[in-house]
Amino acid sequence: MSIGKKLLIAVIFLIFFSFLTTLCFSIVIFRSSYSNLEKKTLDNNIERVVNGLSVVTKRLAADTGDWAVRDDTYNFALNGNDDYIKKNFIDQIFENKNLNLIVILDKNGQIVHGKAYDLEKHQEIPIPQEIYRYISSATFAGHKDNSSGESTDVILLPDSPLLVSLHPILSSLSQGPSSGVLIFGVLMDSAFVNDLSQTTASSISLWQENDTRIPVDIMKARTALTAPAVNYTETLNTNYAAGYTLLNDVYGNPAVILKTTVPRDVYNQGRLTVIFLFAVLALSSVLFGLIFIFIMKKTILTRFDALAEGVSIIGHTGDVSSTIALPASILGKKDEITDLADNINMMLGKIEETEFTLHHQQHLFERLLLYIPAVILVVDGQENIMLANKAFCALFNINEAEVIGKHLSNFVPFEEIVHTGDKVSEVEGSVLVIERRFKVGEHEKTFELTIITMSPNEYLIIGRDVTGEREEQEKLYLNDRLASVGEMAAGIAHELNNPLTGIVMLSQLLMQTDFPEDVKKDLSDINSEASRATDVVRNLLAFARKQPPAKRLTQINKIINDVLRLRHYEQTVNNIEVAALLDPDLPEIMVDNIQIQQVFLNLILNAEYSMTHARKKGKLQVESSVIDSKVVVSFTDDGEGIKEENMKKLFQPFFTTKEVGVGTGLGLSLCYGIVKRHGGMIYVKSKYGSGATFTIELPIDTSINNGDESGTK
């Protein structure tokens, strides 16, 4: 028989003997001695929790009774009173008394007034429909006519049970006849359970009996409690046990299962006893093992020790170039131990060769990832990041340890992943090139992404930042379009201006002639429409001329205040609230006062139109500040916002989302041209349905330069 078999037989015998002895002792001592004591502890804990719930119920009934025997409540149930509602149905009453519901009924059972309140969100909520069903039920009628006066019930709501207390409304001397019924209600939610847990010093949870998502232990308790059993106990695990009891609702049906959890101190005490027996067994096993080892030492264990020591040294040092050498006194003895030593030495030589090759390849791969400027990622089939290079970590200002294993949605918006994932092929070696724009930190960037399928569950992503290229292309496109449209607009405006002027003047002269009223009305319409066309031509000329700004040192806050003062009346009439958050330390900069005022006015008019068109009111927030040596002014409204497909068209001439005859589509184009001629930037951020923010950045320039943006006079 080989050495391994001999040692295996000896170890199995010792373990089997130890565990067999321990198992017998644990069954005899633990199960028979402690189970009854643990059940008694659980029953006492359930009783304490039920008593605590009874205290809460009595306190709620007392509060209901205090309110129900007040003269003002009595009169309110009879006649109604707005002053009573203003004084007693305020949020502070609900907060102070920890109430979620107050309902007052008249003597006919009709609701005079009621209010439900969310204590967590601190706001009024609709009265649950279950309250109306309860009021119209025969059970409520029986409680209302009860000679004892007050009663407390549990009503099941969709989210949590509601503990209600009702009391007949009497005079301050508790005399009748009753003018109605007062109902107080408290949600038995998580806050209620926490308070009850602290009061009873117990771990408590409540579960609705009809809840389909209850845990397995609650399902068992629900089945057990439908029988005549009052309480039910169950062992959850080695550390905790739980007790359960059932609360009925207002209709006498099972409603709420109350669960209390207690540590299994009794069980753990028994476990300590078992551990003690294990210790006794261990000592016995050690003694037996020592005898066994002493017998085997001369023939086996000495060489095993030498072999183990050699392996341990290599394991601690990591030096796979070392070899294991057995003591010289036993070199001549050829058996499994010497064969094992030879095989280990041969394996160490192979490991050393492989480690050298892997180290060289890893160093080459790390340098490749370090110096490639593009973002490189490897993700699995669930979009979890398996590898990320330095460029990716630098992009999000994180280290590699914070990236590996994280889902790609932690860095890239989830909708972009879903939108892209459908296009990626699972065929190995397939390539997909797409372009995506998403937010990185405080800035939005555009990336050209090359996605290569390495295997059905591994994908290589190479990202190149093309934000600057796309912005330059967009600027060139917009500038070229503005120039072309400007030339066309100038020609059209000049051709239309003279005939329109003649139409306006002639129609005004004809209106002074004694014509019939219907003719005069037609002439007035002609004059009005021609004047509107003249305004459009004037805007076209303003857009086409691109007059260089006449700059002078100006305080931007003053321009903002002037424009807001100009629009104050219209904003007040249209219920628009204005919040001006202006930096008082804003420096003076070189701008054309009139042109910048025109820009601000256009943006405010657009915001007013958006808000009144969407909601007939709104809030406009104007901010000014200094960021990165620039004066930054933003206009934020809570109007209808801008659709995503319209974002890139905003500053194009003649693009407008307003109705025909309301806008020409030149306002934002003019703003764009004025800001660009001041060496600044204008951009917009918006989510459709949530308003928009237009931001203007102007360079801080205090040099006196009138004329064009190049600085020539």
KOLMAR-149807 format. One line per 5 residues: their letters; for each residue x, y, z of C-alpha. Coordinates in steps of 0.001 Angstrom, whole numbers. Layout:
N
a) X/Y/Z  ...
REM end
This chain:
713
msigk) 0/0/0  1326/3473/-914  2146/6225/1582  -787/8345/414  -3280/5563/1082
kllia) -1877/4875/4530  -2122/8559/5534  -5589/8853/4006  -6934/5876/5958  -5501/7279/9215
vifli) -6976/10775/8668  -10404/9418/7673  -10523/7249/10760  -9704/10158/13087  -12210/12552/11477
ffsfl) -14984/9967/11390  -14513/9072/15037  -14435/12767/16123  -17550/13835/14227  -19528/10749/15200
ttlcf) -18874/11460/18876  -19710/15168/18499  -22923/14490/16596  -24215/12198/19316  -23523/14739/22073
sivif) -25055/17689/20156  -28314/15820/19465  -28692/14706/23064  -27782/18031/24706  -28838/20804/22307
rssys) -32159/19709/20844  -33651/18228/23994  -32627/20987/26434  -33160/24358/24743  -36048/24221/22236
nlekk) -38848/24773/24782  -36992/27631/26462  -36451/29376/23097  -40166/29125/22226  -41138/30631/25564
tldnn) -38797/33588/24934  -40419/34204/21536  -43944/34063/22994  -42986/36650/25631  -41499/38923/22970
iervv) -44673/38710/20828  -46778/39576/23873  -44585/42622/24592  -44943/43860/21005  -48725/43349/21021
nglsv) -48927/45312/24274  -46837/48097/22713  -49219/48202/19733  -52114/48399/22172  -50507/51445/23836
vtkrl) -50230/53168/20437  -53870/52328/19670  -55035/53737/22997  -53011/56907/22486  -54601/57383/19043
aadtg) -58064/56810/20549  -57318/59358/23282  -56261/61984/20715  -59428/61294/18712  -61571/61654/21823
dwavr) -59910/64964/22768  -60777/66462/19376  -64280/64923/19212  -65518/66618/22434  -64601/70183/21455
ddtyn) -67356/72740/20830  -65705/74070/17662  -65554/70516/16243  -69192/69954/17256  -70325/73142/15493
falng) -68175/72427/12428  -69847/69028/11931  -73228/70756/12046  -72679/73851/9933  -69167/73776/8410
nddyi) -66700/76595/8945  -63751/77747/6797  -61983/79209/9856  -62063/75804/11525  -60420/74227/8459
kknfi) -57705/76897/8321  -56892/76452/12033  -57156/72679/12420  -56423/71099/9020  -52905/72536/8734
dqife) -49789/70510/8040  -48298/71302/11458  -51213/69497/13220  -50445/66332/11253  -46700/66668/11989
nknln) -47187/67300/15732  -49633/64428/16258  -47983/62048/13739  -51296/61714/11868  -51832/60703/8266
livil) -55607/61219/8107  -58309/63429/9641  -61932/63075/8453  -65032/64720/9938  -68473/63279/9075
dkngq) -71856/64804/9767  -74619/62898/11533  -75773/61473/8180  -72388/59917/7533  -71405/62410/4815
ivhgk) -67863/63823/4794  -67842/67457/5913  -64088/67788/5413  -61098/65495/5292  -57372/65578/4606
aydle) -54651/62975/4111  -50981/63849/4692  -47652/62199/3838  -45367/62598/6879  -42252/61598/4938
khqei) -42763/63961/1980  -44447/66626/4164  -47274/67224/1718  -51000/66643/1343  -52088/63515/-546
pipqe) -55488/62272/-1797  -57702/60487/713  -57438/56713/-32  -60489/55187/-1723  -60584/52491/988
iyryi) -61691/55187/3486  -64808/55915/1419  -65622/52210/1223  -65112/51909/4976  -67435/54858/5700
ssatf) -70182/53347/3546  -69785/49847/5041  -72085/48184/7554  -69114/47745/9885  -68638/51516/10090
aghkd) -72371/52002/10677  -72193/49570/13576  -69200/51408/15110  -70863/54807/14566  -73991/53742/16424
nssge) -72031/51965/19139  -73082/53218/22540  -69528/52981/23878  -68647/55866/21525  -65159/55151/20221
stdvi) -63516/52289/18308  -60195/51522/16614  -59823/49542/13369  -57237/48464/10803  -57921/49231/7127
llpds) -55822/47655/4378  -54407/50141/1856  -52400/49190/-1259  -49060/50278/257  -49471/49818/4018
pllvs) -52204/49249/6622  -53991/52238/8141  -54836/52306/11863  -57995/54395/12291  -59821/55598/15396
lhpil) -63341/57022/15279  -65314/58855/17959  -68760/60494/17971  -68550/64288/17959  -70017/65678/21204
sslsq) -70005/69004/23000  -67169/69958/25352  -69213/68449/28226  -69340/65120/26316  -73058/65583/25830
gpssg) -75158/64697/22797  -76822/64256/20575  -73809/63538/18364  -73328/65965/15462  -71182/63546/13526
vlifg) -68110/61293/13684  -64382/62161/13867  -61837/59782/12277  -58074/59886/12931  -55748/57660/10942
vlmds) -52073/56613/11217  -50255/54665/8486  -48572/51532/9802  -45576/52208/7560  -41830/51891/8116
afvnd) -41698/54948/10391  -44570/53525/12491  -42774/50167/12738  -39486/51866/13734  -41209/53790/16545
lsqtt) -42895/50625/17770  -39557/48770/17605  -37851/51417/19741  -40730/51484/22225  -40751/47702/22727
assis) -36963/47233/22253  -37733/44582/19623  -37021/43998/15951  -40442/44264/14277  -41838/44083/10751
lwqen) -45412/44209/9405  -46678/42326/6348  -50085/42645/4719  -51823/39288/4618  -52810/39644/952
dtrip) -49332/40694/-200  -48102/38377/-2972  -44436/39350/-2502  -44023/38223/1110  -40984/36092/2076
vdimk) -41174/32351/2513  -41225/32520/6338  -44202/34934/6269  -46050/32576/3903  -45498/29729/6365
artal) -46672/31898/9240  -49772/32995/7269  -50725/29336/6699  -50141/28443/10351  -52030/31461/11718
tapav) -55166/30728/9673  -55591/27767/12023  -56750/28369/15622  -53141/29074/16643  -52703/32517/18276
nytet) -48926/32755/17793  -46471/31010/15508  -42698/30651/15946  -40016/29587/13498  -36247/29260/13388
lntny) -34810/31545/10671  -31145/30561/10871  -28483/29706/13399  -28492/33213/14866  -32131/34364/14767
aagyt) -35635/33051/15397  -38936/34785/14790  -42437/34936/16266  -45588/35793/14352  -49112/36897/15260
llndv) -52113/37949/13163  -54093/41219/13285  -57602/41370/11797  -58898/44286/9764  -62031/46347/10321
ygnpa) -64159/43654/8687  -62848/40866/10919  -60706/39341/8189  -56985/38503/8571  -55134/41690/7593
vilkt) -51619/42101/8988  -48971/39602/10071  -46752/41021/12819  -43252/39542/12935  -40730/39976/15756
tvprd) -37167/38700/15457  -34961/37788/18435  -31388/36534/18683  -31067/32823/19395  -29117/33293/22586
vynqg) -30378/29999/23928  -29332/28249/20745  -25925/29897/20782  -25426/28815/24378  -26054/25282/23278
rltvi) -23684/25765/20365  -20964/26845/22792  -21547/23598/24598  -21095/21709/21352  -17931/23688/20641
flfav) -16632/22651/24025  -17271/19043/23083  -15439/19688/19800  -12489/20977/21821  -12461/17868/23942
lalss) -12579/15796/20803  -9792/17850/19242  -7536/17246/22227  -8234/13561/22008  -7556/13591/18283
vlfgl) -4307/15510/18762  -3117/12980/21308  -3974/10139/18999  -2344/11978/16089  864/12553/18025
ififi) 1143/8875/18693  433/8129/15038  2955/10722/13826  5633/9430/16206  5218/5975/14742
mkkti) 5273/7220/11119  8009/9849/11542  11046/7712/10912  9778/6283/7644  7609/9046/6054
ltrfd) 7178/12416/7779  10847/13489/7835  11050/13513/4059  7610/15135/3759  8831/17946/6043
alaeg) 11880/18550/3858  9726/18614/729  7157/20969/2334  9884/23320/3558  11387/23587/68
vsiig) 7961/24317/-1501  7203/26892/1246  10451/28805/636  9761/29017/-3091  6193/30084/-2378
htgdv) 7285/32932/-87  10179/34190/-2237  8491/33650/-5600  11860/32516/-6989  10888/29767/-9418
sstia) 14515/29421/-10485  15194/27563/-7198  14973/23788/-6885  13885/21501/-4073  16667/19380/-2576
lpasi) 15911/16510/-167  18346/15733/2684  21376/13691/1601  20674/10950/4113  17581/9904/2220
lgkkd) 18606/10510/-1397  19096/6858/-1961  15517/6009/-996  13408/6067/-4142  9645/6260/-3605
eitdl) 6670/8576/-4220  8305/11443/-2267  11471/11544/-4354  9399/11222/-7561  7275/14160/-6391
adnin) 10370/16297/-5706  11737/15597/-9205  8400/16460/-10814  8174/19725/-8835  11676/20762/-9942
mmlgk) 10776/20041/-13578  7534/22037/-13212  9450/25004/-11700  11739/25053/-14746  8724/25194/-17099
ieete) 7103/27923/-14987  10283/30002/-15113  10351/29831/-18932  6642/30704/-19223  6915/33525/-16664
ftlhh) 9755/35155/-18612  7733/35084/-21835  4579/36407/-20140  6501/39180/-18375  7989/40366/-21662
qqhlf) 4608/40333/-23409  2898/42091/-20507  5521/44845/-20440  5086/45354/-24183  1285/45442/-23842
erlll) 1417/47958/-20938  3661/50304/-22921  1319/50003/-25884  -1710/50977/-23771  234/53749/-22032
yipav) 1309/55616/-25161  -1771/55168/-27379  -3711/58476/-27143  -7035/56868/-28083  -9409/55437/-25461
ilvvd) -9215/51631/-25374  -11682/49369/-23544  -12422/45666/-23465  -15942/44761/-22249  -17756/41468/-21822
gqeni) -21200/40498/-23089  -22883/42261/-20122  -21012/45542/-20799  -18738/45069/-17748  -15273/46595/-18228
mlank) -12492/44005/-18362  -9629/46335/-19382  -9118/50098/-19690  -6046/52059/-20773  -4509/55212/-19280
afcal) -6318/57481/-21736  -9713/56274/-20514  -8742/56674/-16841  -7387/60168/-17511  -10589/61111/-19346
fnine) -12708/60442/-16235  -9954/61312/-13704  -9998/57888/-12030  -7515/55088/-11501  -7633/51643/-13079
aevig) -8790/49927/-9860  -11992/51999/-9953  -12770/50905/-13524  -12229/47153/-13794  -15418/45186/-13185
khlsn) -17669/48247/-13363  -20566/48419/-15814  -20025/50671/-18823  -23160/52670/-17884  -21240/54118/-14906
fvpfe) -19325/56239/-17423  -21436/56306/-20606  -25225/57039/-20561  -27243/53796/-20566  -29396/54840/-23525
eivht) -26237/55199/-25631  -25237/51630/-24728  -28655/50238/-25657  -28734/52258/-28866  -25288/51004/-29862
gdkvs) -25523/47427/-28586  -28206/46460/-31102  -25830/47280/-33982  -22821/45282/-32720  -22380/41950/-34464
evegs) -21421/38809/-32528  -19376/37514/-35463  -15709/37393/-34436  -13626/40027/-36216  -16586/42227/-37226
vlvie) -16031/45998/-37008  -18577/48743/-36291  -17636/52438/-36554  -20082/54925/-35011  -20029/58428/-33597
rrfkv) -21549/59279/-30220  -21794/62470/-28144  -22103/62289/-24347  -21166/64234/-21237  -17714/63847/-19642
gehek) -17494/65804/-16398  -18864/69264/-17135  -18303/69093/-20889  -19935/67254/-23765  -17568/65394/-26060
tfelt) -17953/63658/-29404  -16161/60328/-29904  -15618/58218/-32972  -15967/54659/-31675  -14592/51572/-33377
iitms) -16108/48390/-31883  -14368/45118/-32779  -15857/41768/-31802  -13030/39631/-30383  -15420/36837/-29357
pneyl) -19198/36553/-28722  -18597/37787/-25145  -15592/40108/-25585  -15559/43409/-27453  -12708/45846/-28089
iigrd) -13739/49526/-28110  -11357/52164/-29510  -12534/55748/-28983  -11067/58821/-30642  -12036/62283/-29353
vtger) -13265/64248/-32382  -14996/67016/-30404  -12699/69754/-31714  -12978/68559/-35304  -16779/68452/-35205
eeqek) -17020/71871/-33539  -14775/73409/-36174  -16804/71758/-38944  -20007/73051/-37364  -18600/76585/-37053
lylnd) -17403/76604/-40654  -20761/75297/-41839  -22752/77826/-39816  -20508/80765/-40752  -20633/79831/-44427
rlasv) -24404/79461/-44280  -24794/82768/-42442  -22629/84539/-45026  -24596/83070/-47926  -27937/83797/-46368
gemaa) -26756/87309/-45414  -25906/88156/-49007  -29222/86790/-50202  -31113/88583/-47420  -29504/91947/-48284
giahe) -30570/91641/-51923  -34109/90567/-51064  -34479/93297/-48433  -33374/96077/-50799  -35721/94872/-53530
lnnpl) -38718/94655/-51180  -38093/97747/-49086  -39163/100415/-51682  -42464/98822/-52770  -43369/98051/-49172
tgivm) -42685/101671/-48170  -44966/102843/-50982  -47732/100449/-49883  -47523/101663/-46273  -47584/105373/-47231
lsqll) -50331/105060/-49854  -52539/102967/-47568  -52131/105556/-44803  -53166/108377/-47233  -56146/106373/-48491
mqtdf) -57288/105714/-44926  -57712/109497/-44512  -60108/109604/-47496  -63825/109368/-46908  -64357/105722/-47870
pedvk) -66998/103312/-46554  -66086/101571/-43270  -65544/98155/-44863  -63093/99707/-47352  -61277/101527/-44539
kdlsd) -60996/98237/-42635  -59465/96559/-45690  -57037/99495/-46060  -56130/99167/-42351  -55419/95453/-42824
insea) -53250/96251/-45866  -51335/98884/-43874  -50869/96512/-40876  -49616/93596/-42981  -47332/95859/-45028
sratd) -45886/97288/-41774  -45254/93768/-40523  -43531/92920/-43797  -41459/96109/-43424  -40339/94889/-39949
vvrnl) -39273/91584/-41474  -37283/93443/-44157  -35682/95628/-41464  -34604/92461/-39561  -33225/91049/-42813
lafar) -31167/94198/-43328  -29920/94107/-39748  -28953/90471/-40222  -27248/91133/-43567  -25291/94263/-42582
kqppa) -23486/92677/-39594  -22514/96111/-38289  -19215/95982/-36339  -19724/96558/-32598  -18928/100006/-31169
krltq) -17313/98782/-27988  -16871/100643/-24743  -16294/99661/-21120  -19650/98456/-19836  -21013/96738/-16753
inkii) -22953/93715/-18024  -25173/93668/-14926  -26442/97150/-15864  -27510/95943/-19336  -29308/92984/-17754
ndvlr) -31126/95201/-15258  -32114/97659/-18022  -33634/94884/-20130  -35419/93330/-17133  -36812/96736/-16187
lrhye) -38023/97178/-19776  -39881/93853/-19653  -41084/94100/-16038  -44671/95085/-16861  -45191/92343/-19488
qtvnn) -43657/89741/-17190  -45947/90769/-14329  -49028/90635/-16551  -48046/87154/-17811  -47361/85786/-14275
ievaa) -43646/85331/-14944  -41439/85326/-11841  -37902/86625/-12415  -34891/85664/-10274  -31749/87719/-10999
lldpd) -28623/86110/-9497  -26027/88658/-10570  -22401/88652/-9406  -21829/92076/-7780  -18078/91837/-8441
lpeim) -18487/91452/-12206  -15745/93455/-14012  -16468/95978/-16748  -15713/94662/-20244  -15563/96082/-23761
vdniq) -18907/95504/-25525  -21359/97312/-27742  -24090/98239/-25270  -26879/98389/-27863  -25996/95113/-29572
iqqvf) -25596/93148/-26336  -28860/94649/-25090  -30499/93371/-28285  -29099/89882/-27622  -30392/89824/-24020
lnlil) -33789/91182/-25070  -34176/88548/-27812  -33342/85711/-25395  -35748/87035/-22724  -38552/87475/-25278
naeys) -38037/83898/-26492  -38126/82627/-22876  -41321/84582/-22141  -42991/83178/-25262  -41982/79613/-24349
mthar) -43312/79877/-20787  -46611/81619/-21566  -47191/79330/-24558  -46605/76203/-22442  -48051/77061/-19010
kkgkl) -49477/80642/-19041  -46878/81454/-16373  -43297/80606/-15499  -40041/81381/-13755  -37079/83058/-15476
qvess) -33668/82876/-13799  -30887/85197/-14997  -27348/84585/-13690  -24052/86377/-14231  -20608/85245/-13069
vidsk) -16929/85084/-13966  -15618/81684/-15101  -12161/81078/-16582  -11518/84770/-17396  -14895/85104/-19094
vvvsf) -18097/86895/-18145  -20830/84243/-18319  -24534/85184/-18513  -27263/82513/-18557  -31032/82723/-19066
tddge) -32974/79711/-17692  -36726/79275/-18196  -39147/76504/-17254  -41048/76566/-20541  -41660/73720/-22948
gikee) -37975/73310/-23845  -36466/72432/-27215  -36844/69138/-29068  -33598/67279/-29660  -34009/67347/-33438
nmkkl) -34224/71182/-33357  -31119/71818/-31220  -28659/72050/-34149  -30987/74292/-36167  -31541/76998/-33537
fqpff) -28994/79502/-34815  -29757/78965/-38497  -31481/81886/-40268  -35245/81611/-40820  -35590/78579/-38540
ttkev) -38431/79026/-36044  -40858/76831/-34132  -43356/79648/-33643  -46623/79928/-35524  -46740/81603/-38931
gvgtg) -46791/85367/-38490  -45325/85251/-34942  -41608/84852/-35612  -39221/85356/-38548  -36492/82955/-37431
lglsl) -33811/85684/-37454  -33597/86534/-33739  -31191/83801/-32658  -29171/84192/-35882  -28670/87883/-35041
cygiv) -27707/86952/-31456  -25200/84413/-32743  -23605/86949/-35111  -23384/89703/-32453  -21803/87391/-29842
krhgg) -19311/85984/-32382  -18289/89538/-33401  -17586/90201/-29710  -15244/87189/-29645  -17676/85241/-27439
miyvk) -19766/82084/-27512  -23504/81377/-27278  -24925/77912/-26697  -28029/76224/-25310  -28859/73260/-23093
skygs) -32387/71908/-23007  -34478/68843/-22339  -37847/68888/-24034  -40574/69469/-21466  -38163/70855/-18822
gatft) -37253/74321/-20095  -34013/75632/-21615  -30834/77490/-20625  -29129/79878/-23075  -25571/80778/-22039
ielpi) -23400/83632/-23368  -19646/83776/-22711  -17876/87113/-23348  -14108/87579/-22980  -12905/89944/-20257
dtsin) -11322/92636/-22423  -10727/96142/-21014  -8692/97484/-23947  -10398/100363/-25741  -11075/98962/-29239
ngdes) -13972/100322/-31274  -14769/98749/-34599  -14488/95171/-35674  -13303/92211/-33659  -9754/92577/-34919
gtk) -9304/95733/-32890  -9007/98278/-35720  -10807/101614/-35414
REM end
